[in-house]
Amino acid sequence: MTQEFAIYIVRETLFTAIILAAPMLLSGLLIGLIISMIQSATQINEMTLTFIPKILVVVVVMIVAMPWIINRVLLFTHMIYGYIAQMTR
């Protein structure tokens, strides 16, 4: 296995992890911004007010995105299994 091939595998792994985590992270960020704007407009400074909506939105997005996530993980796994012969040389 060459150094370039190892770098390629690590890069694909990190890219896949970022792509898989992005929907949940972005939805949590968006709902956090919305709740923060509502809190600043109403001057309610309760720190725990954002946790429940964030958790609910992230869970809903995770459930909705689960088929896509599973498909991406399967594609990545098939790619890695395809490279096993090259890694053992």
C-alpha positions, 0 to 999 in steps of 0.5 A: 500500500502506497502513501498516496493510497493511504491518504486517499482512504483517510480522506474518503473516510473523513469526507464520508463522516462529515457528509453523514453528520452534516444533516444532523449538525446543520439542523441543530444549528438552524434550530438553535439560531431560531430559538436564540432569535426568539429568546432575544426578541422576547428577552427570555434568557433560559439556557435550557429552553433550546435543548428539547427542540434541538434534540427533537429536531436532530432525532427527526432529521436522523430518522428521516435521513436514515435510509440515505445514511445507510446507503452511504455507509454501504457504498463506503463499505463496498468501496473499502472491501473492494480495496482490500486486495490492494491494501494487503500488497 
